[in-house]
Amino acid sequence: MALDNEQIVRQAYEVAEKMDMAAWAAAFTEDGTFTDSSIGVTWKGPAELPTQVENYHRAFPDMHRELFRFYSTGNIVVVQLALQGTHLGPLHLPAGTLPPTGKRIDAPCCDVFELVDGKIKRFDCYPEGTIILTQLGVIGNLGAALEQ
C-alpha cells in the first residue's frame, strides 16, 4: 500500500532522527533540495542533502524534532514543530563556527515539503534562528561568540 504525503514526510523525520543518511537522501527526488531559510543555504542532490542534518546532529547529539501539526494540500505538506536538543558540539554557520555552549534549545520551526511521485522534491526549513541563538546565549554578541 502506497504511503500518503504526510506519511512520507513523517518517515523522513524518523530517518533524520535515526541519522540514517542513506535513507534521508533516498527520500528525495534525484534533484531534490533542502533549504535552511534561517541561513539562506540550499543543498541539492544525494551528496549534499545530509549536510545540515549532520551539522545539527554534531552540534545537538540528542536532537529531537517534536512534531505538532501537519497540514496537507495536494503535493504540499506543512509541518509545525520544535527543534529540541543540547548544544554539545560545534554548530557550523555561514559566518563561522559556534563552539558548544552546553545549553538546551527548544525552538519553533516550520517546514514546507513539496512531493512528487512519493519523493521529496523540495524541503524548505524555517527554524527560528534568533530564538535558537538567544537560547544558546549568543544573540547579544554573536560576532564574539563565533570562531573564524
C-alpha positions in Angstrom: 0.0 0.0 0.0 1.4 3.4 -1.0 2.1 6.0 1.7 0.3 9.3 1.5 2.3 12.5 1.6 2.0 13.1 5.3 3.3 9.6 6.0 6.2 10.1 3.6 7.2 13.3 5.5 6.8 11.6 8.9 9.1 8.8 7.6 11.7 11.4 6.6 11.7 12.9 10.1 12.1 9.4 11.5 15.2 8.6 9.4 16.6 12.0 10.2 16.2 11.3 14.0 17.9 7.9 13.5 20.7 9.6 11.4 20.1 7.2 8.5 21.6 9.5 5.9 21.3 7.0 3.1 17.5 6.7 3.7 17.3 10.5 4.2 18.8 11.1 0.7 16.7 8.3 -0.8 13.6 10.1 0.4 14.3 12.9 -2.1 14.0 13.1 -5.9 17.3 13.0 -7.7 17.3 16.8 -8.0 15.7 17.3 -4.6 16.6 20.3 -2.5 16.8 21.2 1.2 16.9 24.9 2.1 17.6 26.2 5.6 15.9 29.6 5.3 17.4 30.9 8.6 20.9 30.9 7.0 19.9 31.1 3.3 21.7 27.9 2.2 20.3 25.2 -0.2 21.7 21.7 -0.5 20.9 19.8 -3.7 21.2 16.1 -4.6 22.1 13.0 -2.7 25.6 14.0 -1.8 24.6 17.4 -0.3 21.2 16.6 1.3 22.7 15.1 4.6 24.9 18.2 5.2 22.6 20.2 7.5 21.1 17.2 9.3 24.7 16.0 10.1 25.6 19.5 11.2 22.8 19.7 13.7 23.4 16.2 14.9 27.1 17.1 15.6 26.0 20.2 17.5 23.0 18.7 19.2 23.7 14.9 19.6 20.3 14.5 21.3 18.4 16.4 18.6 14.7 15.8 18.6 12.1 17.2 16.3 8.8 17.5 18.2 6.1 17.4 15.6 2.9 19.3 16.4 0.7 19.8 13.4 0.6 18.7 9.8 -1.3 20.5 7.0 -1.5 18.7 3.6 -2.9 20.0 0.4 -2.2 18.4 -3.0 1.6 17.8 -3.1 2.4 20.2 -0.3 2.9 19.3 3.4 3.5 21.9 6.0 4.7 20.9 9.5 4.8 23.0 12.7 7.4 21.6 15.0 10.1 22.4 17.6 13.8 21.7 17.4 15.0 20.4 20.8 18.5 19.4 21.9 21.6 20.2 24.0 24.4 22.1 22.3 27.4 19.8 22.9 29.3 20.1 19.7 30.3 22.7 17.1 27.5 24.3 15.1 28.7 25.4 11.7 27.1 28.6 10.5 27.9 30.6 7.3 29.6 33.3 9.4 31.7 30.8 11.4 31.5 28.0 13.9 29.7 28.3 17.3 31.5 26.2 19.9 29.4 24.1 22.3 27.6 26.1 24.9 26.1 23.2 26.9 22.7 24.9 26.7 19.4 23.4 25.5 17.2 24.7 22.7 13.5 24.3 22.3 12.8 26.5 19.2 9.8 26.7 16.9 10.2 25.7 13.3 8.0 25.4 10.3 8.9 23.0 7.4 7.4 23.0 4.0 7.7 20.0 1.7 6.8 19.6 -1.9 6.4 16.0 -3.0 6.5 14.4 -6.5 5.7 10.7 -7.0 6.2 9.8 -3.4 9.5 11.6 -3.0 10.5 15.0 -1.6 11.3 17.4 -4.4 11.8 20.5 -2.2 12.2 20.9 1.6 12.2 24.4 2.9 13.0 24.6 6.6 12.2 27.8 8.6 13.8 27.4 12.0 13.6 30.4 14.4 17.3 31.2 14.2 17.1 34.2 16.6 15.4 32.1 19.2 18.0 29.3 18.8 20.8 31.8 19.2 19.1 33.5 22.1 18.6 30.2 23.9 22.3 29.4 23.3 23.2 32.7 24.9 25.0 34.3 22.0 22.5 36.6 20.3 23.7 39.6 22.2 27.3 39.3 21.0 27.2 36.8 18.1 30.5 38.1 16.4 32.5 37.5 19.6 31.0 34.0 20.0 31.9 32.7 16.5 35.3 31.2 15.7 36.6 32.1 12.3 
